[in-house]
Amino acid sequence: MPKITFIGAGSLVFTRNLTNDILLTPALSDSTIVLMDIDAQRLEQSRQIVQSTIDRRGVKATAVATLDRKEAIEDSDYVITTFQQGGLDAYQLDIEIPQQYGIEQCVGDTLGPGGVFRALRTIPVLIDICSEIDQYAPDALLLNYVNPMAANCWAISVGTGLPHVGLCHSVQGTSELLAEWIKVPYADVIFFCAGINHQAFFLEFRTKEEDLYPKIFAAVEDSAIYGQEPVRIDLLKHFGYFVTESSGHASEYVPYFRKTAKMVNNDLVPRFTDQINHWFEFGRTGGYLRHCHDRVQKFLQEYQSILQEELSSARTHEYGARIIEAIETNRPITINGNVPNDDLIDNLPAGCCIEVPCLVDGNGIQPIRVGPLPAQLAALNRTNINVQELIVEAALTGSKDAVYHAVMLDPLTSAVCTLPQIHELVDKMLAAQEQWLPKLS
């Protein structure tokens, strides 16, 4: 049975869900699951949750917890990264400092100043992990769940060449949402989706007999549906295809939606374009940061009941366990994975990180060639890729200039800030986050 190692196992909810997926998979139910984190208390909580799941399922899996990363990695077959370097303290700085300059980030983990600095904190750790995999588990496959996905995976590719795949759940979640909107059984849906992480597009959405896009265009005229996803629906109407990431995320990757802010009941609220001024609460600045704080508190309060809660009998739509199962059993599946652009999408830069369909079987991860994206979608992707390229340069070479340039080229930041303001913002963030950052000069 394989040894499956989690780096960042203190991510309690995610660890619980993904290990439950593994234990629900007969071919993996005898696995050794190794949990590693730098927080001893959260690590022990994760171990107790996984052990409780093993005991109640009556499977032969083994759960091991360690604070030693090298020990965790040694002889692993699969290494799953789920950590957040700097934790919520650093994340709060990602949101609050840019907000002083009118940059209203809802999530701030992928692009924008928040995404840039999260990557600068994260990439050196990922490079060290890859070095340890090379040394202690040279045949292991790295499954990365850590954001910002595209910049992180691009850095892994350039900096180490280690076999890896970046995994997200936005393709699965969005395809399920679209099927629900148009009232088509999800089992009947066939889709083809490609682009970059958090900004991939459903190039096809159909059944065997029918193109479903006309039904999607009809469904989004419903005000109730529009209210759920105003940003994504506006992008659909103007760019012609539906994007994979939620409106909260998607609004941060383009210059059109999150403009200067206004105060409402002592809360800073983005002044969105007129059509979406009454957007849902989650769209507000720092919406996901508040969600993370709330989730931690809820988890701590309900920890004992979580240990005894009824176990789900169905796997989640996360790809992790399914990939390991497909490789171990040689039973093929198709996923959407984040991989280097090695002649896969013609009109995106060679070597950048793209999200494309991949065949997975005993031969590992095998990306599928897409060809060219529609020109307007490739152009939109490139505005994000420009930032990712400079993030990777900064993280791998230590170039401080590349940090300034990355934030200058960010679509949201450049929509609301002048160049001197951006320079001052970056200086503030460099000083505030120095303890987590690589040396830059």
matplotlib code that plots the C-alpha trace (Angstrom):
import matplotlib.pyplot as plt

x = [0.0, 1.3, 2.7, 0.8, 2.2, 0.5, 2.7, 0.5, -1.8, -2.9, -5.3, -7.9, -11.0, -9.1, -7.0, -10.2, -12.0, -9.1, -8.1, -11.7, -11.6, -8.5, -10.1, -13.3, -11.1, -10.7, -7.4, -6.0, -7.7, -4.5, -2.3, 0.1, -1.1, 1.7, 0.6, 3.2, 2.8, 4.8, 1.9, 2.0, -1.6, -3.2, -1.2, -2.4, -6.0, -5.6, -4.1, -7.0, -9.5, -7.8, -7.4, -11.0, -12.0, -9.8, -11.2, -14.8, -14.4, -12.6, -9.8, -6.2, -4.7, -2.1, -2.0, 1.4, 2.0, 5.4, 6.8, 9.9, 9.3, 12.2, 10.9, 7.5, 8.7, 11.2, 10.0, 6.7, 4.9, 2.8, 3.4, 0.4, 1.1, -1.6, 0.3, -0.1, 3.2, 2.8, -0.8, -3.6, -1.2, 0.5, -2.7, -4.2, -1.4, -2.0, -5.5, -5.1, -2.0, -3.3, -6.7, -4.9, -4.2, -7.8, -7.0, -10.1, -9.2, -12.0, -9.7, -6.2, -4.5, -3.9, -3.2, -3.1, -0.6, -1.9, -1.2, 2.2, 3.3, 1.7, 3.8, 7.0, 6.4, 5.5, 7.8, 11.0, 9.3, 8.0, 11.5, 12.9, 10.2, 11.1, 14.7, 13.8, 11.6, 14.5, 16.8, 14.4, 11.6, 12.9, 9.9, 7.2, 4.6, 3.9, 0.3, 0.2, -3.0, -1.2, -2.1, -1.3, -1.4, 0.0, 3.0, 3.8, 3.7, 5.6, 8.3, 8.4, 8.9, 11.6, 13.3, 13.3, 11.8, 10.1, 7.1, 4.0, 0.5, -1.4, -4.9, -8.0, -11.7, -13.0, -13.6, -15.6, -17.6, -18.4, -19.4, -21.8, -23.2, -23.8, -25.6, -27.8, -28.6, -29.8, -31.4, -29.4, -28.3, -24.6, -23.9, -25.0, -22.6, -19.5, -17.1, -13.8, -12.1, -8.7, -6.8, -4.9, -5.9, -8.8, -9.2, -9.9, -12.9, -15.4, -14.7, -17.4, -20.3, -22.6, -24.3, -23.7, -26.5, -26.7, -24.5, -25.6, -24.3, -27.6, -29.3, -26.6, -27.1, -30.8, -30.4, -28.2, -31.0, -32.8, -32.1, -31.8, -29.0, -27.4, -27.3, -25.3, -22.5, -22.7, -19.0, -18.8, -22.0, -20.8, -17.6, -19.6, -21.7, -18.7, -16.0, -18.3, -17.3, -17.9, -14.9, -14.1, -13.6, -16.2, -17.2, -15.3, -12.1, -12.8, -13.4, -9.8, -8.1, -9.5, -9.6, -13.4, -15.2, -13.4, -13.0, -12.6, -14.4, -17.1, -18.1, -21.4, -22.2, -18.6, -17.5, -15.4, -17.3, -16.0, -17.8, -18.6, -19.9, -23.6, -25.0, -23.5, -23.5, -25.7, -23.4, -23.4, -21.5, -18.6, -17.7, -16.6, -13.0, -11.4, -14.4, -12.4, -10.1, -13.1, -14.4, -11.0, -11.1, -14.7, -13.9, -11.0, -13.1, -16.0, -13.7, -12.1, -15.5, -16.9, -13.8, -15.1, -18.3, -16.3, -14.5, -17.8, -19.8, -21.3, -18.8, -19.6, -20.2, -19.3, -16.0, -15.7, -15.1, -11.4, -9.0, -6.3, -7.5, -8.8, -5.4, -3.6, -6.2, -5.8, -2.0, -2.1, -4.7, -4.0, -7.7, -7.8, -9.5, -9.5, -8.9, -8.1, -4.6, -2.1, 1.0, 3.8, 2.7, 4.8, 3.2, -0.3, -1.9, -0.4, -1.2, 0.0, 3.7, 5.8, 6.6, 4.0, 1.6, -1.7, -4.8, -5.8, -7.5, -5.1, -5.4, -4.2, -3.4, -0.4, 1.8, 1.1, -0.2, -0.5, -1.7, -3.9, -3.0, -5.6, -4.2, -5.1, -7.6, -10.1, -7.9, -9.8, -9.4, -5.7, -5.3, -7.1, -4.9, -1.7, -2.5, -2.4, 0.6, 2.6, 2.3, 3.0, 6.2, 7.6, 6.6, 8.6, 11.6, 11.5, 11.2, 13.9, 16.4, 15.8, 15.1, 13.3, 12.7, 10.6, 8.4, 7.6, 7.1, 4.7, 2.5, 2.7, 1.4, -1.4, -4.7, -6.6, -3.7, -3.0, -6.7, -6.7, -3.1, -0.4, 3.1, 4.5, 1.6, 2.4, 6.1, 5.2, 2.7, 5.3, 7.8, 5.3, 4.5, 8.2, 8.8, 5.7, 6.3, 10.1, 10.1, 8.4, 10.1, 13.3, 16.2, 15.6, 17.9]
y = [0.0, 3.5, 6.0, 9.2, 12.3, 15.6, 18.6, 21.2, 18.6, 21.3, 22.4, 20.5, 20.6, 19.9, 17.1, 15.5, 15.6, 14.3, 11.5, 10.5, 10.2, 8.0, 5.8, 5.4, 4.1, 0.3, 0.3, 2.8, 1.8, 0.1, 3.1, 4.7, 8.3, 10.6, 14.0, 16.7, 20.3, 22.8, 23.4, 20.6, 21.2, 21.3, 18.3, 16.2, 17.3, 16.1, 12.8, 12.2, 13.0, 10.7, 7.9, 8.2, 7.8, 4.8, 3.1, 3.8, 2.6, -0.5, -0.3, -1.2, 2.2, 3.6, 7.3, 8.8, 12.4, 14.1, 17.6, 16.4, 17.2, 15.0, 12.1, 12.6, 12.7, 9.7, 6.8, 8.5, 7.6, 10.7, 14.1, 16.4, 20.0, 22.0, 24.5, 28.2, 29.9, 32.7, 31.6, 34.0, 36.6, 37.1, 36.7, 39.6, 41.9, 40.8, 42.2, 45.2, 47.0, 47.0, 48.2, 51.4, 52.2, 51.4, 47.9, 45.9, 42.2, 39.7, 36.7, 37.9, 34.5, 34.2, 37.6, 41.1, 42.2, 39.4, 36.8, 38.2, 38.1, 34.8, 33.3, 35.0, 33.4, 30.0, 29.3, 29.0, 26.4, 24.5, 24.4, 23.0, 20.4, 19.4, 19.1, 16.8, 14.7, 14.4, 13.2, 11.1, 10.0, 10.3, 8.4, 10.4, 12.5, 15.9, 16.9, 20.7, 22.3, 25.5, 28.8, 30.8, 27.7, 28.9, 30.8, 28.0, 25.3, 27.4, 27.9, 24.2, 23.4, 26.0, 25.7, 21.9, 20.0, 17.7, 15.7, 17.4, 18.4, 21.4, 20.6, 22.8, 22.2, 25.1, 23.1, 20.4, 22.9, 25.2, 22.4, 21.1, 24.7, 25.1, 21.7, 22.8, 26.1, 24.5, 21.5, 18.9, 15.8, 16.2, 12.6, 13.6, 16.6, 16.5, 19.5, 20.7, 23.3, 25.0, 28.1, 29.0, 28.2, 30.3, 31.7, 28.6, 28.6, 26.0, 25.8, 23.2, 22.3, 19.7, 16.4, 13.7, 15.3, 18.9, 22.1, 23.4, 26.9, 28.3, 27.0, 28.6, 32.0, 31.7, 30.7, 33.7, 36.1, 34.9, 37.6, 35.1, 33.3, 36.5, 37.5, 34.4, 35.0, 38.6, 38.9, 35.5, 36.2, 39.6, 38.0, 35.3, 38.0, 40.0, 37.3, 34.5, 31.7, 30.8, 31.1, 28.5, 30.6, 32.3, 35.9, 36.9, 35.5, 36.4, 40.0, 40.3, 39.1, 41.8, 45.6, 46.0, 45.4, 46.3, 50.1, 52.7, 51.9, 53.6, 53.3, 51.5, 51.0, 51.6, 48.8, 49.4, 48.1, 48.0, 50.4, 47.8, 48.5, 49.5, 46.1, 44.4, 47.1, 44.9, 42.0, 39.3, 39.7, 37.4, 39.8, 42.4, 43.2, 40.5, 38.2, 35.0, 36.1, 36.6, 33.1, 31.6, 33.1, 32.0, 28.5, 28.1, 29.3, 27.0, 24.0, 24.6, 25.0, 21.9, 19.7, 17.0, 16.6, 16.5, 13.5, 11.6, 13.1, 10.8, 10.0, 10.8, 7.7, 9.5, 10.9, 14.6, 16.0, 16.7, 15.0, 13.9, 10.5, 9.7, 10.5, 8.2, 5.4, 5.7, 5.5, 2.6, 0.6, 1.7, 2.5, 5.7, 8.9, 12.4, 15.4, 19.1, 19.6, 22.5, 21.6, 23.3, 24.5, 22.2, 22.6, 22.3, 25.7, 27.4, 31.1, 31.1, 31.4, 28.2, 26.9, 28.9, 27.0, 26.1, 24.2, 21.6, 18.2, 15.4, 11.6, 9.8, 6.1, 3.9, 6.0, 9.1, 12.5, 12.9, 16.4, 16.7, 19.1, 21.9, 24.0, 27.7, 29.3, 31.8, 34.9, 37.0, 34.3, 33.9, 37.7, 37.8, 34.9, 36.6, 39.7, 37.3, 35.3, 38.4, 38.8, 35.2, 35.3, 38.2, 36.5, 33.4, 35.6, 37.4, 34.2, 32.2, 35.0, 37.3, 40.3, 43.0, 44.9, 41.9, 42.3, 45.9, 45.0, 42.1, 44.4, 47.2, 44.8, 43.3, 44.2, 45.2, 47.2, 49.1, 49.9, 51.9, 53.0, 55.2, 53.9, 55.8, 54.5, 50.9, 51.4, 52.6, 49.8, 47.2, 48.7, 48.6, 44.9, 44.0, 45.5, 44.0, 40.5, 40.4, 37.4, 35.2, 36.4, 35.3, 37.7, 40.2, 42.8]
z = [0.0, -0.7, 1.7, 1.3, 3.1, 3.9, 4.4, 6.2, 7.8, 10.3, 7.6, 9.5, 7.3, 4.1, 5.7, 7.1, 3.7, 1.6, 4.0, 4.2, 0.4, 0.6, 3.2, 1.1, -1.8, -1.5, -3.3, -0.8, 2.5, 3.8, 3.1, 5.5, 5.9, 7.3, 8.7, 9.1, 10.3, 12.3, 14.8, 17.3, 18.6, 15.2, 14.0, 17.0, 16.3, 12.6, 13.8, 16.1, 13.3, 10.9, 13.4, 14.4, 10.8, 10.4, 13.5, 12.6, 9.0, 10.2, 7.6, 8.0, 7.2, 9.5, 10.6, 11.7, 12.8, 12.9, 13.2, 11.1, 7.4, 6.2, 8.2, 6.8, 3.2, 3.4, 1.2, 0.3, -2.8, -2.9, -1.2, -0.8, 0.0, 1.8, 4.0, 4.3, 5.0, 7.5, 8.4, 9.0, 10.4, 7.1, 5.2, 7.2, 6.0, 2.4, 2.7, 5.0, 3.6, 0.0, 1.3, 2.5, -1.2, -2.4, -3.5, -2.5, -2.5, -1.7, -1.4, -2.3, -2.6, -6.3, -8.0, -6.6, -4.0, -1.7, -4.3, -5.1, -1.4, -0.7, -3.5, -2.3, 1.2, -0.3, -3.2, -1.1, 1.1, -1.9, -3.4, -0.1, -0.1, -3.6, -2.7, 0.2, -2.1, -4.6, -1.7, 0.4, -2.0, -5.5, -7.1, -5.3, -7.1, -5.7, -5.5, -4.8, -3.4, -2.2, -3.7, -5.7, -7.8, -11.1, -9.7, -7.2, -9.9, -12.4, -9.8, -9.0, -12.7, -13.3, -10.0, -9.6, -12.5, -10.0, -11.3, -10.0, -10.6, -9.2, -8.0, -7.5, -7.3, -9.3, -12.5, -10.7, -8.6, -11.6, -13.9, -11.2, -10.7, -14.5, -14.7, -11.8, -13.4, -16.6, -14.9, -16.8, -14.9, -14.1, -15.2, -18.7, -19.0, -21.1, -20.9, -22.1, -20.0, -20.3, -19.5, -16.2, -12.7, -11.4, -15.0, -17.1, -19.4, -20.4, -24.1, -24.5, -22.3, -23.8, -23.7, -26.4, -28.4, -27.5, -27.0, -23.6, -24.0, -25.3, -22.1, -20.0, -21.8, -21.2, -17.5, -16.6, -17.6, -14.4, -11.8, -9.0, -10.9, -11.8, -8.2, -7.3, -9.8, -11.3, -12.2, -13.9, -15.8, -17.0, -18.2, -20.0, -21.7, -22.8, -23.5, -24.6, -22.2, -18.6, -16.3, -13.6, -10.5, -8.3, -8.7, -5.5, -7.0, -10.6, -9.8, -8.6, -11.8, -14.1, -13.9, -14.5, -11.2, -8.0, -8.1, -5.4, -2.1, -0.1, 3.6, 4.4, 8.1, 9.0, 6.6, 3.6, 0.5, -3.0, -5.4, -8.1, -11.5, -11.3, -12.3, -9.2, -6.5, -4.3, -4.4, -1.8, 1.5, 0.5, -2.3, 0.2, 0.9, 3.1, 2.7, 2.6, 5.4, 7.7, 6.5, 7.5, 11.0, 11.5, 10.3, 12.7, 15.6, 14.7, 14.3, 17.7, 19.4, 17.7, 17.7, 20.0, 18.1, 14.8, 16.1, 16.5, 13.6, 11.0, 8.3, 4.7, 2.6, -0.7, -1.8, -2.4, -5.9, -5.0, -7.4, -4.9, -3.9, -7.4, -8.9, -6.5, -7.1, -10.9, -10.7, -8.2, -10.1, -13.7, -14.1, -16.2, -15.2, -16.6, -14.4, -14.9, -13.6, -13.4, -15.5, -17.5, -20.9, -23.0, -26.4, -24.9, -25.4, -28.5, -27.7, -24.1, -23.2, -23.3, -19.8, -17.9, -15.7, -17.4, -16.3, -18.9, -19.1, -18.1, -18.5, -15.3, -15.2, -14.2, -16.4, -14.2, -15.3, -19.1, -20.1, -23.2, -26.0, -26.3, -29.3, -29.3, -27.0, -28.4, -28.8, -26.2, -23.6, -24.2, -24.0, -20.7, -19.4, -20.5, -18.3, -15.3, -16.6, -16.9, -13.1, -12.4, -14.5, -12.5, -9.2, -10.2, -11.2, -7.9, -5.8, -7.7, -8.2, -5.3, -7.5, -5.5, -8.8, -10.0, -7.0, -7.8, -11.5, -10.6, -8.6, -11.2, -13.8, -11.7, -13.4, -10.2, -8.7, -11.9, -12.2, -9.0, -8.1, -9.5, -10.0, -7.0, -4.8, -5.9, -5.1, -1.6, -1.1, -2.0, 0.4, 3.2, 2.5, 2.3, 5.7, 7.3, 6.0, 6.2, 8.6, 6.0, 2.8, 1.0, 0.8, -1.9, -3.4]

ax = plt.figure().add_subplot(projection="3d")
ax.plot(x, y, z, "-o")
ax.set_aspect("equal")
plt.show()
